Amino acid sequence: RTHTTPVKTAGHASDGMATMQTPSAPVKPTSTGYPLELSGSLAGSLAGSAAEVSEVPQPETDYWLPWHVDSNFVTILHKEMYASEITGEFIPEPPGSGLMFMNEVGETTMLNCSDPNALLLQMGAFAQIYTGGKLKACRHAVLNPVKPGVARFNYCNFWYVPWDTLCTAPEGMEAAAVNKGWNAMMDESYLNITMKQSFTAFRQFMVSPEARVQFSDSQRFKELSALLPIVRRKQGDGSGPDIQVDLLTDVRCPFSFISQMNLQAAIQNMGLQDSVVVRYHPVFLNPNVPKEGESLDDYLWREFGYTKDYAHSEDYPLRRYGREAGVEMNPNRRVVNTFDAFCVIHAAQEKGLQHELVQLLSRWYFEEAKDISDASVLRAAAEAVGLDGEATMQRSQELRGAVQDRYEEFSAMLGEVPHFLLREQASGNGLELGGLRSVDAWEQVLQQVMERGKFMGMTIDGPHGRQVRLDQANPFTPVSHALPAQHGWLPTAWPYKEEDFSRMDERPDDQMYAEPRLAEHLDLDSLQSITDTYEAIFKACPDGFKVLDLCSSWNSHYPAEIQRASQVAVHGLNSVELEMNEVATERHIQDLNEQQKLPWADNTFDVATLALSV
């Protein structure tokens, strides 16, 4: 990790209205005043109105190079130039293009150099660290808001040292040698690593989608995302994004339920009913509530000084907020221990009915004042949403340890509930924020999450002239730029010589593949990405389409969409492996190093695939 993003959290009201503090963990401080920070304010005082989300500036989407610090010692560069990719002729610099610089406090400026022949000397991370901060590494980015067909280029000379050189600061100057704060771009992770390690991490960062959403995610967003991996849904038809919402809360938190209702209304308003999934995770307001519970009137008087008359009145703000969200808050409910309820909720998640159960339990508790710590109430709720009551209650007992572990993990990170983690499924980009929010505010949040999802995914040319959307493709890698940059250009003659295909080991391949090797070659997530890619491509084909899988084996990793195909030809070198391929309709053995011409006529197949082979 050699490139960090700011540590920020969503702002919280401190009066306990919009969020409720959990006693088992310290309340994390809010951050202030930095560019591109999420500063959503929650509901104000008890007498105030419902909260709105502050407008969040969106990250730039037209970076040619995102904000970074070079990992080397020194860079020498020339002012960029522009040319037409069609004619090769030089063109004027497009407005808004060029090199940008940022200082320690986040102020930015564009490079304005009157001498077209000037060379710039720019310090890198190693220069700052080796001098103990006497030289400053240059925070910079390149904006390129130009239309397709315009090429940008410039001369750059990067000065490195031997790969095994350690990046060490002068003794006693370590603190001044690295950057601090929200726009550090280089921190302690740069220290005591080699030049090669720094360069490798730098390259990985520069092609990552994360680089395009710098200064927008908090460290807690990353930590929560690691604890709550995205559950991949079946790839859609490209008509809209899939969004996962992870809600960390206590099921008896009134602000959480009202905010949930407003979120559901926003989802309906935006037509995202089939695109958003909500999951629930335990962060208890008080895990030590006794079994018999406590009168809500006694609790409000002790904790906040609210009289029974005030809490039961029609003017009590919580009741007003509830009515606006379609919830009639029952003032006669009791404060109960919700640990058992979350064990049942966890069991319901395994059956895909967690959301329905949470909504029902919330209605029963807040509107009907039912005791959702009572086993009979929990069993009735499970059966009401279609679960087997006895089996669910038994499973909930088996999950007690897991629920306790999750609570301890989350409570160490959060001091208030509710807390929402929203991410676009394909990219993993999104927001984390807390508290009570109105319908309009949630619509803004969902729009921002969808915008961040645009940093992942590509539309490519597919079969039969159709466009195919690949949700998980990374548009910033060199291979993603390669074909579009050619603008349809192809060589007029075969560009390779026979020696270009020479190998280190010239023994016939059929010797290596004489015995079947039932290997997968990749991890499960990567294999699923291949299957999702195939699914998107196959969907663009008509019924009865034909597929050729080259260099195939016992598993082509095709999706269920392959059932619409009329011909699935698999090619390989081992007959046993090919016979085990369940989707194949025909099998063909041929060593392509010996004979390159295949037995099928041109234009036989709609799609040809080749994966995990060289």
C-alpha positions as CSV (number, residue, x, y, z in Angstrom):
1,R,0.0,0.0,0.0
2,T,2.0,3.0,-1.2
3,H,-0.9,5.3,-2.2
4,T,-3.3,6.3,0.5
5,T,-6.6,8.2,0.4
6,P,-7.9,10.5,3.1
7,V,-9.3,9.1,6.3
8,K,-12.7,10.7,6.5
9,T,-16.0,9.7,8.1
10,A,-19.5,11.0,7.5
11,G,-20.4,13.9,9.9
12,H,-22.7,13.0,12.8
13,A,-25.1,15.1,14.9
14,S,-24.0,15.0,18.5
15,D,-27.3,15.3,20.2
16,G,-28.5,11.7,19.7
17,M,-31.3,12.5,17.4
18,A,-30.1,11.4,14.0
19,T,-27.9,8.6,15.3
20,M,-27.8,6.7,18.6
21,Q,-24.5,6.1,20.3
22,T,-23.5,2.6,21.2
23,P,-21.9,2.3,24.7
24,S,-19.4,-0.4,23.9
25,A,-17.1,1.5,21.6
26,P,-15.7,5.0,21.5
27,V,-17.4,7.5,19.2
28,K,-15.2,8.2,16.2
29,P,-14.5,11.9,15.6
30,T,-15.9,13.6,12.5
31,S,-13.7,15.1,9.9
32,T,-13.8,18.7,8.7
33,G,-13.4,20.9,5.7
34,Y,-11.4,19.0,3.1
35,P,-12.1,19.0,-0.6
36,L,-14.3,16.2,-2.0
37,E,-15.1,15.0,1.5
38,L,-18.5,13.5,2.3
39,S,-20.1,15.9,4.9
40,G,-23.6,14.6,5.2
41,S,-25.2,16.2,8.1
42,L,-27.9,14.3,9.9
43,A,-31.0,15.6,11.7
44,G,-30.3,18.5,13.9
45,S,-32.0,19.0,17.3
46,L,-35.1,17.3,18.4
47,A,-37.0,20.4,17.4
48,G,-35.3,20.5,14.0
49,S,-36.4,19.2,10.6
50,A,-35.4,16.0,8.9
51,A,-31.9,15.9,7.6
52,E,-30.7,16.4,4.1
53,V,-27.4,15.2,2.6
54,S,-24.9,18.0,1.8
55,E,-23.9,18.2,-1.8
56,V,-20.8,16.1,-2.3
57,P,-18.5,17.3,-5.1
58,Q,-17.9,14.6,-7.6
59,P,-14.4,13.4,-8.4
60,E,-13.0,14.3,-11.8
61,T,-13.7,11.7,-14.4
62,D,-11.4,13.1,-17.2
63,Y,-8.0,12.3,-15.7
64,W,-5.4,11.0,-18.1
65,L,-3.3,10.4,-14.9
66,P,-5.0,10.6,-11.5
67,W,-3.5,12.4,-8.5
68,H,-0.2,10.7,-7.4
69,V,3.4,11.1,-6.3
70,D,6.0,9.5,-8.5
71,S,7.7,6.6,-6.7
72,N,11.2,7.5,-8.1
73,F,13.8,10.1,-7.2
74,V,13.4,12.7,-10.0
75,T,11.3,13.1,-13.1
76,I,12.3,15.4,-16.0
77,L,9.4,16.1,-18.4
78,H,8.4,18.3,-21.3
79,K,5.0,20.1,-21.6
80,E,2.5,17.8,-23.3
81,M,1.6,18.1,-27.0
82,Y,-1.5,17.0,-28.9
83,A,-2.2,15.5,-32.3
84,S,-5.0,14.1,-34.3
85,E,-5.0,10.3,-34.2
86,I,-6.4,10.2,-37.8
87,T,-4.0,12.6,-39.6
88,G,-1.1,12.7,-37.2
89,E,-1.1,16.5,-37.4
90,F,-0.4,18.7,-34.3
91,I,-3.4,20.5,-32.9
92,P,-3.7,23.2,-30.2
93,E,-3.9,22.2,-26.6
94,P,-7.6,21.5,-25.7
95,P,-9.0,23.9,-23.1
96,G,-8.7,22.5,-19.5
97,S,-6.0,20.0,-20.4
98,G,-2.6,19.7,-18.9
99,L,-0.5,19.1,-15.8
100,M,-2.0,20.0,-12.4
101,F,-0.2,20.5,-9.1
102,M,-1.5,20.3,-5.5
103,N,0.1,21.7,-2.4
104,E,-0.1,20.4,1.2
105,V,-3.4,22.2,2.0
106,G,-5.1,20.9,-1.2
107,E,-4.9,24.0,-3.4
108,T,-4.5,23.1,-7.0
109,T,-3.2,25.0,-10.1
110,M,-2.6,24.2,-13.8
111,L,0.9,24.3,-15.3
112,N,1.3,27.6,-17.2
113,C,4.6,27.5,-19.0
114,S,5.3,30.2,-21.7
115,D,8.5,28.5,-23.0
116,P,7.5,25.5,-25.2
117,N,11.0,24.1,-24.9
118,A,11.3,24.2,-21.1
119,L,12.0,21.0,-19.2
120,L,10.5,20.6,-15.7
121,L,12.3,19.0,-12.8
122,Q,9.9,17.2,-10.5
123,M,10.8,15.5,-7.3
124,G,9.6,12.0,-6.4
125,A,8.9,10.1,-3.2
126,F,12.4,8.8,-2.7
127,A,13.9,12.3,-3.0
128,Q,11.7,13.6,-0.2
129,I,12.4,10.6,2.0
130,Y,16.1,10.5,1.5
131,T,16.4,14.3,2.3
132,G,14.2,14.0,5.4
133,G,11.6,16.3,3.7
134,K,14.1,19.0,2.6
135,L,13.0,18.3,-0.9
136,K,9.3,17.9,-1.5
137,A,7.7,15.2,-3.7
138,C,5.3,16.8,-6.2
139,R,1.6,16.0,-5.9
140,H,0.3,16.1,-9.5
141,A,-2.3,14.8,-12.0
142,V,-3.0,15.2,-15.7
143,L,-6.4,16.4,-16.9
144,N,-7.4,15.3,-20.4
145,P,-11.0,16.4,-21.2
146,V,-10.7,15.7,-24.9
147,K,-12.9,13.9,-27.3
148,P,-11.9,10.5,-28.8
149,G,-9.4,10.8,-31.7
150,V,-7.0,13.2,-29.9
151,A,-3.7,11.9,-28.8
152,R,-1.6,13.4,-25.9
153,F,2.1,12.8,-25.6
154,N,5.2,14.3,-24.0
155,Y,8.7,13.4,-23.1
156,C,9.4,12.0,-19.6
157,N,12.6,10.8,-18.1
158,F,12.3,8.9,-14.8
159,W,15.4,8.6,-12.6
160,Y,15.5,5.5,-10.5
161,V,18.2,3.8,-8.4
162,P,19.1,0.1,-8.2
163,W,16.1,-2.0,-7.5
164,D,17.3,-3.3,-4.1
165,T,18.0,0.2,-2.7
166,L,16.0,0.7,0.5
167,C,14.0,3.9,1.0
168,T,15.2,5.1,4.4
169,A,14.9,8.5,5.9
170,P,17.8,10.2,7.9
171,E,17.7,9.2,11.5
172,G,15.3,11.4,13.5
173,M,13.7,12.9,10.3
174,E,11.2,10.1,9.6
175,A,8.2,12.2,10.5
176,A,9.2,15.0,8.1
177,A,10.1,12.6,5.4
178,V,6.6,11.4,4.7
179,N,3.3,13.3,4.1
180,K,0.4,13.5,6.6
181,G,-3.3,14.3,6.2
182,W,-6.1,13.7,3.7
183,N,-4.0,14.2,0.6
184,A,-0.8,12.5,1.8
185,M,-0.3,10.4,-1.4
186,M,2.8,9.0,0.3
187,D,2.9,7.9,4.0
188,E,4.9,5.6,6.3
189,S,4.2,2.7,3.9
190,Y,6.9,4.2,1.6
191,L,9.6,3.8,4.3
192,N,11.9,0.8,4.4
193,I,10.8,-0.7,1.1
194,T,13.0,-1.2,-2.0
195,M,12.9,0.8,-5.2
196,K,11.5,-2.2,-6.9
197,Q,8.7,-2.7,-4.4
198,S,7.8,1.0,-4.6
199,F,7.7,0.9,-8.4
200,T,5.6,-2.3,-8.5
201,A,3.0,-0.9,-6.1
202,F,3.0,2.4,-8.0
203,R,2.1,0.6,-11.3
204,Q,-0.6,-1.4,-9.6
205,F,-2.1,1.7,-8.2
206,M,-2.0,3.7,-11.5
207,V,-4.1,1.1,-13.4
208,S,-6.6,0.6,-10.5
209,P,-10.2,2.0,-10.6
210,E,-9.5,3.1,-7.0
211,A,-7.1,5.7,-8.4
212,R,-10.0,7.5,-10.1
213,V,-12.0,7.9,-6.9
214,Q,-9.2,9.3,-4.7
215,F,-10.1,11.6,-1.9
216,S,-13.7,10.2,-1.9
217,D,-13.6,7.1,0.3
218,S,-12.7,7.0,4.0
219,Q,-10.4,4.4,5.5
220,R,-13.4,3.1,7.3
221,F,-15.1,2.5,4.0
222,K,-12.3,0.3,3.0
223,E,-12.2,-1.5,6.3
224,L,-16.0,-2.2,6.2
225,S,-15.8,-3.3,2.6
226,A,-13.1,-5.8,3.6
227,L,-15.4,-7.2,6.4
228,L,-18.5,-7.2,4.2
229,P,-17.6,-8.5,0.7
230,I,-19.9,-7.9,-2.1
231,V,-22.2,-10.8,-2.9
232,R,-22.0,-11.1,-6.6
233,R,-25.4,-11.2,-8.3
234,K,-26.1,-12.6,-11.7
235,Q,-25.0,-10.1,-14.3
236,G,-27.9,-8.1,-15.6
237,D,-28.8,-6.9,-19.0
238,G,-26.9,-3.6,-18.7
239,S,-30.0,-1.5,-18.2
240,G,-29.0,-0.4,-14.7
241,P,-26.4,-1.0,-11.9
242,D,-26.7,-3.4,-9.0
243,I,-26.2,-1.8,-5.6
244,Q,-25.5,-3.5,-2.3
245,V,-26.5,-1.7,0.9
246,D,-25.0,-3.1,4.2
247,L,-26.8,-1.6,7.2
248,L,-25.1,-1.8,10.5
249,T,-27.6,-1.1,13.2
250,D,-29.8,-2.3,16.1
251,V,-33.2,-3.5,15.0
252,R,-34.8,-1.4,17.8
253,C,-33.1,1.9,16.7
254,P,-36.0,4.2,15.6
255,F,-33.8,6.4,13.4
256,S,-32.6,3.3,11.6
257,F,-36.1,2.2,10.8
258,I,-37.3,5.6,9.6
259,S,-34.1,6.0,7.5
260,Q,-34.7,2.6,6.0
261,M,-38.2,3.5,5.0
262,N,-37.0,6.7,3.4
263,L,-34.3,4.7,1.6
264,Q,-36.9,2.2,0.3
265,A,-39.1,5.1,-1.0
266,A,-36.1,6.6,-2.8
267,I,-35.4,3.2,-4.4
268,Q,-39.0,3.0,-5.6
269,N,-38.9,6.6,-6.9
270,M,-35.7,5.8,-9.0
271,G,-37.0,2.5,-10.3
272,L,-34.2,0.5,-8.6
273,Q,-36.4,-2.1,-6.9
274,D,-34.8,-5.0,-8.7
275,S,-31.3,-3.5,-8.5
276,V,-30.7,-2.9,-4.8
277,V,-30.2,-5.5,-2.1
278,V,-30.1,-4.6,1.6
279,R,-28.2,-6.7,4.2
280,Y,-28.4,-6.2,8.0
281,H,-25.6,-6.5,10.5
282,P,-25.7,-6.3,14.4
283,V,-24.4,-3.2,16.3
284,F,-26.4,-3.2,19.5
285,L,-27.3,0.0,21.3
286,N,-26.9,-1.9,24.5
287,P,-26.1,-5.6,24.5
288,N,-26.7,-5.8,28.3
289,V,-30.4,-4.9,28.3
290,P,-31.9,-7.4,30.8
291,K,-34.3,-10.1,29.6
292,E,-37.4,-8.3,31.0
293,G,-36.5,-5.1,29.2
294,E,-37.3,-1.6,30.4
295,S,-40.1,0.8,29.9
296,L,-39.4,3.3,27.1
297,D,-40.8,6.1,29.3
298,D,-38.2,5.3,32.0
299,Y,-35.4,5.1,29.5
300,L,-36.2,8.4,27.9
301,W,-36.5,10.2,31.2
302,R,-33.2,8.7,32.5
303,E,-31.1,9.2,29.3
304,F,-32.6,12.4,27.9
305,G,-34.8,14.0,30.5
306,Y,-38.0,13.6,28.3
307,T,-41.2,13.4,30.2
308,K,-43.9,10.8,29.4
309,D,-46.3,13.5,28.3
310,Y,-43.8,14.9,25.9
311,A,-42.7,11.5,24.5
312,H,-46.4,10.5,24.0
313,S,-47.5,13.8,22.4
314,E,-48.3,14.2,18.7
315,D,-45.6,16.9,18.6
316,Y,-42.8,14.6,19.6
317,P,-40.3,14.9,16.7
318,L,-39.7,11.2,16.4
319,R,-43.4,10.5,15.9
320,R,-43.5,13.3,13.3
321,Y,-40.6,11.9,11.4
322,G,-42.2,8.4,11.6
323,R,-45.5,9.6,10.1
324,E,-43.6,11.3,7.2
325,A,-42.0,7.9,6.5
326,G,-45.3,6.0,6.8
327,V,-44.6,4.7,10.3
328,E,-46.9,5.2,13.4
329,M,-44.5,5.1,16.3
330,N,-46.1,3.4,19.3
331,P,-44.9,5.2,22.5
332,N,-45.9,2.2,24.7
333,R,-43.1,-0.1,23.4
334,R,-40.4,-1.3,25.7
335,V,-36.6,-1.2,25.4
336,V,-35.6,-4.9,24.8
337,N,-32.5,-7.0,24.2
338,T,-32.3,-7.7,20.5
339,F,-29.5,-10.3,20.4
340,D,-31.9,-13.2,19.9
341,A,-33.7,-11.2,17.2
342,F,-30.5,-10.8,15.3
343,C,-29.7,-14.5,15.5
344,V,-33.0,-15.2,13.8
345,I,-32.3,-12.4,11.3
346,H,-28.9,-14.1,10.5
347,A,-30.7,-17.4,10.0
348,A,-33.2,-15.8,7.6
349,Q,-30.3,-14.4,5.6
350,E,-29.2,-18.0,4.8
351,K,-32.7,-18.5,3.2
352,G,-32.7,-15.2,1.3
353,L,-35.5,-13.7,3.5
354,Q,-33.5,-11.4,5.8
355,H,-34.9,-8.2,4.5
356,E,-38.5,-9.4,4.8
357,L,-38.0,-10.5,8.3
358,V,-36.3,-7.2,9.4
359,Q,-39.2,-5.2,7.9
360,L,-41.8,-7.3,9.7
361,L,-40.0,-7.3,13.1
362,S,-39.6,-3.5,12.8
363,R,-43.3,-3.0,12.1
364,W,-44.2,-5.2,15.0
365,Y,-41.9,-3.5,17.4
366,F,-42.3,0.2,16.5
367,E,-46.0,0.1,15.5
368,E,-47.5,-2.7,17.6
369,A,-45.1,-2.6,20.5
370,K,-44.5,-6.4,20.4
371,D,-41.6,-7.8,22.4
372,I,-39.2,-8.9,19.7
373,S,-36.9,-10.5,22.3
374,D,-39.6,-13.1,23.0
375,A,-39.0,-16.5,21.3
376,S,-42.7,-17.0,20.4
377,V,-42.8,-13.6,18.7
378,L,-39.6,-14.3,16.7
379,R,-40.9,-17.7,15.7
380,A,-44.2,-16.2,14.5
381,A,-42.3,-13.6,12.5
382,A,-40.2,-16.3,10.9
383,E,-43.2,-18.3,9.8
384,A,-45.0,-15.1,8.6
385,V,-42.3,-14.5,6.0
386,G,-42.3,-18.1,4.8
387,L,-39.6,-19.7,7.0
388,D,-39.9,-23.0,8.9
389,G,-40.4,-21.7,12.4
390,E,-38.9,-24.6,14.3
391,A,-35.9,-25.1,12.0
392,T,-35.2,-21.3,12.0
393,M,-35.2,-21.1,15.8
394,Q,-32.9,-24.0,16.0
395,R,-30.5,-22.5,13.5
396,S,-30.6,-19.2,15.3
397,Q,-29.2,-20.9,18.4
398,E,-26.3,-22.4,16.3
399,L,-25.5,-18.9,15.0
400,R,-25.2,-17.2,18.4
401,G,-21.4,-17.3,18.3
402,A,-21.2,-15.9,14.8
403,V,-23.6,-13.0,15.7
404,Q,-21.5,-12.2,18.8
405,D,-18.3,-12.2,16.7
406,R,-19.8,-9.9,14.1
407,Y,-21.1,-7.5,16.8
408,E,-17.6,-7.3,18.4
409,E,-16.0,-6.6,15.0
410,F,-18.4,-3.8,14.1
411,S,-18.7,-2.2,17.5
412,A,-15.0,-1.7,17.6
413,M,-15.3,0.5,14.4
414,L,-18.6,2.3,15.0
415,G,-19.8,4.5,17.9
416,E,-23.3,5.3,16.4
417,V,-26.1,3.7,14.6
418,P,-27.5,3.4,12.0
419,H,-24.5,3.2,9.6
420,F,-24.9,2.5,5.9
421,L,-22.3,1.1,3.5
422,L,-23.5,1.5,-0.1
423,R,-21.5,0.0,-3.0
424,E,-22.1,-0.5,-6.7
425,Q,-21.7,-4.2,-7.3
426,A,-19.3,-4.4,-10.2
427,S,-16.8,-1.7,-9.2
428,G,-17.1,-1.9,-5.4
429,N,-17.1,1.9,-5.3
430,G,-19.6,3.7,-3.1
431,L,-20.2,5.6,0.1
432,E,-20.4,5.0,3.9
433,L,-22.6,7.3,5.9
434,G,-24.8,7.3,8.9
435,G,-28.0,8.6,10.4
436,L,-31.5,9.7,9.5
437,R,-32.0,10.9,6.0
438,S,-35.0,12.0,4.0
439,V,-36.2,10.5,0.7
440,D,-34.7,13.3,-1.3
441,A,-31.4,12.9,0.5
442,W,-31.3,9.2,-0.2
443,E,-32.0,9.8,-3.9
444,Q,-28.9,12.0,-4.0
445,V,-26.9,9.3,-2.3
446,L,-28.0,6.6,-4.6
447,Q,-27.2,8.8,-7.6
448,Q,-23.7,9.3,-6.3
449,V,-23.2,5.6,-5.8
450,M,-24.2,5.0,-9.4
451,E,-21.9,7.7,-10.6
452,R,-19.0,6.0,-8.8
453,G,-19.9,2.8,-10.4
454,K,-19.0,4.3,-13.8
455,F,-15.3,3.9,-12.9
456,M,-15.7,0.3,-13.7
457,G,-17.2,-1.5,-16.7
458,M,-16.8,-1.3,-20.5
459,T,-18.9,-1.5,-23.6
460,I,-17.3,-3.5,-26.3
461,D,-18.2,-4.7,-29.9
462,G,-19.9,-8.0,-29.7
463,P,-21.2,-10.6,-32.1
464,H,-23.6,-9.6,-34.9
465,G,-22.7,-6.0,-34.6
466,R,-24.2,-5.7,-31.1
467,Q,-22.7,-3.8,-28.2
468,V,-21.9,-5.8,-25.1
469,R,-21.6,-4.4,-21.6
470,L,-18.9,-6.0,-19.3
471,D,-19.7,-4.8,-15.8
472,Q,-16.4,-5.9,-14.2
473,A,-14.0,-4.8,-16.9
474,N,-11.3,-2.3,-15.8
475,P,-11.3,0.5,-18.4
476,F,-8.0,1.9,-17.2
477,T,-5.6,-1.0,-17.9
478,P,-3.3,-0.9,-21.0
479,V,-5.0,-3.8,-22.6
480,S,-8.4,-2.0,-22.3
481,H,-6.9,0.9,-24.2
482,A,-5.1,-1.1,-26.9
483,L,-7.8,-2.0,-29.4
484,P,-9.8,1.3,-29.1
485,A,-6.6,3.2,-29.7
486,Q,-6.2,1.5,-33.1
487,H,-9.6,2.9,-34.4
488,G,-10.1,-0.2,-36.5
489,W,-6.7,-0.3,-38.0
490,L,-5.3,-3.7,-39.1
491,P,-2.0,-4.6,-40.8
492,T,-2.3,-5.2,-44.5
493,A,0.1,-8.2,-44.3
494,W,0.8,-11.0,-41.8
495,P,3.1,-9.2,-39.4
496,Y,4.9,-12.2,-37.9
497,K,7.9,-14.4,-39.0
498,E,8.2,-18.1,-38.2
499,E,10.9,-17.5,-35.6
500,D,8.5,-15.3,-33.7
501,F,6.7,-18.5,-32.6
502,S,9.8,-20.3,-31.4
503,R,9.5,-21.7,-27.9
504,M,12.0,-22.4,-25.0
505,D,10.8,-26.0,-25.0
506,E,10.2,-27.3,-28.5
507,R,9.0,-30.7,-27.5
508,P,5.6,-31.6,-28.9
509,D,2.7,-30.5,-26.8
510,D,1.0,-33.8,-27.0
511,Q,3.6,-35.2,-24.6
512,M,2.8,-32.7,-22.0
513,Y,-1.0,-33.4,-22.4
514,A,-0.7,-37.2,-22.6
515,E,-2.3,-37.5,-19.2
516,P,-5.5,-35.7,-18.3
517,R,-4.9,-32.7,-16.0
518,L,-8.1,-31.6,-14.4
519,A,-6.9,-28.2,-13.2
520,E,-8.9,-25.0,-12.8
521,H,-5.9,-22.6,-13.1
522,L,-7.6,-19.6,-11.4
523,D,-9.3,-18.8,-8.1
524,L,-13.1,-19.0,-7.9
525,D,-13.7,-15.2,-8.2
526,S,-11.6,-15.0,-11.3
527,L,-13.3,-18.0,-12.9
528,Q,-16.7,-16.4,-12.1
529,S,-15.6,-13.2,-13.9
530,I,-14.8,-15.3,-17.0
531,T,-18.2,-16.9,-16.8
532,D,-19.9,-13.5,-16.4
533,T,-18.0,-12.2,-19.5
534,Y,-19.2,-15.2,-21.5
535,E,-22.7,-14.7,-20.3
536,A,-22.8,-11.0,-21.5
537,I,-21.4,-12.1,-24.9
538,F,-23.7,-15.0,-25.4
539,K,-26.8,-12.9,-24.6
540,A,-26.0,-10.9,-27.7
541,C,-26.3,-14.0,-29.8
542,P,-29.6,-15.3,-31.4
543,D,-31.0,-18.7,-30.3
544,G,-29.1,-21.5,-31.9
545,F,-25.8,-19.7,-31.9
546,K,-22.5,-21.7,-32.4
547,V,-19.4,-21.6,-30.2
548,L,-15.9,-22.8,-30.6
549,D,-13.7,-23.2,-27.4
550,L,-10.1,-23.3,-28.4
551,C,-7.4,-25.0,-26.2
552,S,-10.2,-26.3,-24.1
553,S,-10.3,-28.9,-21.4
554,W,-12.8,-30.6,-19.1
555,N,-14.5,-27.2,-18.2
556,S,-15.2,-24.3,-20.5
557,H,-16.6,-22.2,-17.7
558,Y,-19.6,-21.3,-19.8
559,P,-22.8,-20.0,-18.2
560,A,-26.3,-21.5,-18.4
561,E,-26.8,-19.3,-21.4
562,I,-24.9,-21.9,-23.4
563,Q,-28.0,-24.0,-23.4
564,R,-29.4,-21.8,-26.2
565,A,-26.5,-22.8,-28.4
566,S,-27.0,-25.4,-31.2
567,Q,-23.2,-26.2,-31.5
568,V,-20.5,-26.2,-28.9
569,A,-17.2,-27.4,-30.4
570,V,-14.3,-27.9,-28.0
571,H,-10.8,-28.3,-29.1
572,G,-7.8,-29.6,-27.1
573,L,-5.1,-32.2,-26.8
574,N,-6.4,-34.7,-24.3
575,S,-9.4,-36.8,-25.3
576,V,-10.3,-37.7,-21.7
577,E,-10.5,-34.1,-20.7
578,L,-12.6,-33.2,-23.7
579,E,-15.0,-36.1,-23.0
580,M,-15.6,-34.8,-19.5
581,N,-16.7,-31.4,-20.9
582,E,-20.4,-31.5,-20.3
583,V,-21.4,-28.6,-22.5
584,A,-19.6,-29.9,-25.6
585,T,-21.7,-31.2,-28.6
586,E,-18.5,-32.1,-30.5
587,R,-14.8,-32.6,-29.6
588,H,-11.7,-32.1,-31.7
589,I,-8.1,-33.0,-31.0
590,Q,-5.4,-31.0,-32.9
591,D,-1.9,-29.7,-32.1
592,L,-2.0,-26.1,-33.3
593,N,1.8,-25.9,-33.2
594,E,1.9,-28.6,-36.0
595,Q,-1.3,-27.6,-37.9
596,Q,-2.9,-24.3,-37.7
597,K,-5.8,-24.8,-40.1
598,L,-9.0,-26.0,-38.3
599,P,-11.5,-28.4,-39.9
600,W,-14.5,-26.0,-39.9
601,A,-15.4,-23.6,-42.7
602,D,-15.1,-19.9,-42.3
603,N,-18.0,-18.2,-40.5
604,T,-19.2,-21.4,-38.9
605,F,-19.2,-19.9,-35.4
606,D,-20.8,-16.9,-33.8
607,V,-18.3,-16.8,-31.0
608,A,-14.8,-18.3,-30.5
609,T,-13.3,-18.4,-27.0
610,L,-9.8,-19.1,-25.7
611,A,-9.1,-18.8,-22.0
612,L,-6.3,-19.8,-19.6
613,S,-4.0,-21.0,-22.4
614,V,-1.0,-19.5,-24.1
